[in-house]
Amino acid sequence: MHRVNNIRPEISITRQNHLERCGWRSHARRCGLSPTPPGRFRVATTYLKSARAFEISVNMTTTFPIALPAEYGYVILAYVLSSFVNFWHGMRVGGARKVHGVQYPAEYQITLKDGKVDQSNVFNCFQRSHQNFLENYFMVMGMMFIAGFKYPVYAAAAGTIWLVGRVMYALGYQTGDPKKRMRGGIAYVGLLGLLVMNVITALSMLGYVKL
C-alpha cells in the first residue's frame, strides 16, 4: 500500500519519481481523482496496474498562515471588557426582577391597561436592553477579532466605543422611556468603524487592496 499526503509538486511524496514523470494532473486522471480538488478532503481509490493493486489516499489542505501582532492583546482585553458589560446587564435585569416581582422563568412582565398590553412596563425595558445587547454581541465581537488581524489597536478602540455606547443605551432604556435608549447612539460609531476595517481586511487578503 502506498500513501500519498499533501500532494504538491515541490513536496517529496511516495512514488515521487512516477509523479514527476507523469505530472499530478495526468496521474490523478489515470487514478480516477480530481485534477484540481478544492479545499480539504480525503479521497481513496483503488486501481489495478500490471496485476498489482494500489491504494492511494490523498489529503490536500489549503492553509492560510496568520501572524498575530503583539498589539492584538488590546483586542483580547476589549473582549474581556465585553464579558463584564454582559455580566452587568444580567445583574441589572436580575435586580429589576426583584423590584418588579417578575419570577423565573417569565421573560417579560405582561400587564394590561384598558384591555391592552401596557407598553410602558419598566421591567421590560431592562429586559430588552440586555437582549438587544446579546442580539448584536457576537456579530460585533467577531468583526473586532477579524479587524484586529490588521488593525489591532483601532479594532480594540472601536470595540470599546461600541461597549460604552451599549452601556449608555441600557441606562437610557432602563429609565422606562424607550426613546432615551438613543443616548447610546455612539455605539454605531464603533460598529461602523469595525465594518470598514473588516471590508478593507477582506479586500487586502483577496489582493484587491494593497496596504
Wavefront OBJ file of the C-alpha trace (Angstrom):
o trace
v 0.000 0.000 0.000
v 1.308 3.426 -0.919
v 0.026 6.521 0.908
v 0.287 9.995 -0.612
v -0.215 13.009 1.680
v -0.346 16.747 0.975
v 0.312 16.395 -2.740
v 2.085 19.414 -4.222
v 4.761 19.492 -6.986
v 7.501 20.661 -4.605
v 6.816 18.182 -1.767
v 8.578 14.841 -1.546
v 5.988 12.071 -1.547
v 5.664 8.341 -2.072
v 6.011 7.395 -5.768
v 7.670 10.783 -6.386
v 9.529 9.660 -9.486
v 6.332 8.436 -11.071
v 4.561 11.709 -10.321
v 7.467 13.785 -11.624
v 7.494 11.854 -14.903
v 3.767 11.954 -15.481
v 2.669 15.048 -13.526
v -0.017 15.165 -10.863
v -2.868 16.004 -13.242
v -2.280 13.055 -15.568
v -1.646 10.814 -12.568
v -4.888 11.961 -10.959
v -6.886 11.357 -14.128
v -5.411 7.898 -14.504
v -6.305 7.107 -10.873
v -9.791 8.498 -11.066
v -9.019 11.514 -8.828
v -9.936 15.144 -9.377
v -7.010 17.051 -11.024
v -7.757 20.228 -9.081
v -9.580 19.290 -5.872
v -10.702 22.294 -3.768
v -10.261 22.681 -0.019
v -9.539 19.889 2.385
v -10.845 16.399 1.856
v -9.831 12.781 1.669
v -10.177 10.559 -1.364
v -9.443 6.853 -1.548
v -9.488 4.802 -4.726
v -8.058 1.514 -5.945
v -6.842 0.564 -9.364
v -5.011 -2.306 -10.992
v -1.784 -1.926 -12.906
v 0.424 -4.786 -14.057
v -1.614 -7.206 -11.943
v -0.764 -5.251 -8.762
v -3.274 -3.430 -6.559
v -2.521 0.041 -5.285
v -4.498 2.149 -2.843
v -3.937 5.890 -2.974
v -5.074 8.114 -0.138
v -4.984 11.842 -0.889
v -5.139 14.537 1.758
v -4.955 18.036 0.276
v -5.073 21.051 2.557
v -5.417 24.749 1.862
v -3.641 26.749 4.555
v -3.514 30.454 5.291
v -0.868 31.475 7.826
v -1.859 34.263 10.223
v 0.696 36.110 12.312
v -0.917 37.975 15.192
v 0.777 41.268 16.093
v 1.693 41.935 19.700
v -0.949 44.672 19.801
v -3.628 42.001 19.355
v -3.564 41.859 23.139
v -5.680 45.030 23.105
v -8.343 43.151 21.161
v -8.356 40.413 23.785
v -8.654 42.988 26.571
v -11.607 44.598 24.792
v -13.255 41.181 24.619
v -12.670 40.656 28.350
v -14.265 44.047 28.960
v -17.281 42.937 26.932
v -17.809 39.990 29.278
v -18.055 42.373 32.226
v -20.571 44.517 30.323
v -22.628 41.373 29.714
v -22.467 40.435 33.410
v -23.530 43.978 34.304
v -26.584 43.691 32.046
v -27.553 40.397 33.664
v -27.210 41.803 37.177
v -29.369 44.794 36.239
v -32.109 42.532 34.910
v -31.866 40.299 37.996
v -32.287 43.297 40.270
v -35.248 44.523 38.239
v -36.907 41.123 38.669
v -36.881 41.552 42.429
v -38.113 45.140 42.295
v -40.974 44.418 39.901
v -41.822 40.943 41.177
v -41.141 39.050 37.950
v -40.409 35.430 38.797
v -38.464 32.937 36.688
v -38.994 31.597 34.083
v -41.138 34.543 32.937
v -39.172 36.526 30.378
v -41.386 39.613 30.336
v -43.946 41.191 32.598
v -47.266 41.396 30.804
v -49.724 43.872 32.271
v -52.954 45.153 30.798
v -54.147 48.722 30.702
v -57.600 49.494 29.303
v -57.701 45.998 27.839
v -54.366 46.398 26.017
v -50.785 45.405 26.816
v -49.114 48.183 28.776
v -46.028 49.150 26.765
v -44.662 51.429 29.493
v -43.602 48.472 31.648
v -40.230 49.344 33.198
v -39.058 45.763 33.701
v -39.492 45.026 30.012
v -37.178 47.952 29.259
v -34.487 46.323 31.418
v -35.000 43.006 29.688
v -34.966 44.448 26.174
v -31.783 46.436 26.802
v -29.999 43.210 27.719
v -31.463 41.170 24.898
v -30.658 43.834 22.323
v -27.072 43.756 23.538
v -26.927 39.977 23.081
v -28.526 40.202 19.625
v -25.567 42.262 18.413
v -22.834 40.990 20.708
v -21.440 38.036 18.753
v -21.548 39.846 15.414
v -19.617 42.833 16.753
v -17.066 40.762 18.650
v -16.479 38.625 15.549
v -15.835 41.738 13.477
v -13.461 43.029 16.137
v -11.451 39.786 16.080
v -11.177 39.898 12.273
v -10.314 43.589 12.059
v -7.691 43.019 14.745
v -5.592 40.927 12.342
v -4.579 44.117 10.520
v -5.664 46.931 12.814
v -5.480 45.601 16.382
v -5.370 48.974 18.147
v -8.121 50.547 16.055
v -10.255 47.409 16.280
v -9.955 47.320 20.075
v -10.769 51.038 20.254
v -13.839 50.610 18.029
v -14.997 47.639 20.090
v -14.587 49.645 23.301
v -16.549 52.562 21.842
v -19.329 50.137 20.976
v -19.349 48.793 24.543
v -19.513 52.298 26.041
v -22.406 53.061 23.714
v -24.176 49.896 24.808
v -23.921 50.892 28.482
v -25.346 54.331 27.661
v -28.075 52.632 25.597
v -29.023 50.393 28.527
v -29.069 53.201 31.098
v -31.301 55.280 28.878
v -33.611 52.376 28.105
v -33.903 51.350 31.746
v -35.393 54.711 32.741
v -38.668 53.324 31.442
v -38.721 55.682 28.464
v -37.637 53.656 25.396
v -36.774 56.827 23.454
v -33.921 57.548 25.848
v -32.099 54.439 24.631
v -30.833 56.561 21.747
v -28.369 58.125 24.173
v -26.204 55.182 23.263
v -26.018 56.168 19.600
v -22.240 56.435 19.902
v -22.177 52.640 19.644
v -22.849 52.983 15.923
v -19.548 54.852 15.540
v -17.670 51.802 16.787
v -19.816 49.468 14.699
v -19.257 51.475 11.505
v -15.511 51.550 12.157
v -15.412 47.770 12.536
v -17.405 47.298 9.336
v -14.965 49.450 7.356
v -11.932 47.662 8.798
v -13.464 44.259 8.010
v -14.081 45.214 4.387
v -10.525 46.534 3.989
v -9.086 43.421 5.642
v -11.071 41.127 3.332
v -10.114 43.050 0.184
v -6.437 43.100 1.150
v -6.446 39.329 1.732
v -8.025 38.858 -1.710
v -5.389 41.092 -3.278
v -7.720 43.891 -4.359
v -6.203 46.357 -1.899
v -2.502 46.620 -1.096
v -1.696 48.106 2.284
l 1 2 3 4 5 6 7 8 9 10 11 12 13 14 15 16 17 18 19 20 21 22 23 24 25 26 27 28 29 30 31 32 33 34 35 36 37 38 39 40 41 42 43 44 45 46 47 48 49 50 51 52 53 54 55 56 57 58 59 60 61 62 63 64 65 66 67 68 69 70 71 72 73 74 75 76 77 78 79 80 81 82 83 84 85 86 87 88 89 90 91 92 93 94 95 96 97 98 99 100 101 102 103 104 105 106 107 108 109 110 111 112 113 114 115 116 117 118 119 120 121 122 123 124 125 126 127 128 129 130 131 132 133 134 135 136 137 138 139 140 141 142 143 144 145 146 147 148 149 150 151 152 153 154 155 156 157 158 159 160 161 162 163 164 165 166 167 168 169 170 171 172 173 174 175 176 177 178 179 180 181 182 183 184 185 186 187 188 189 190 191 192 193 194 195 196 197 198 199 200 201 202 203 204 205 206 207 208 209 210 211
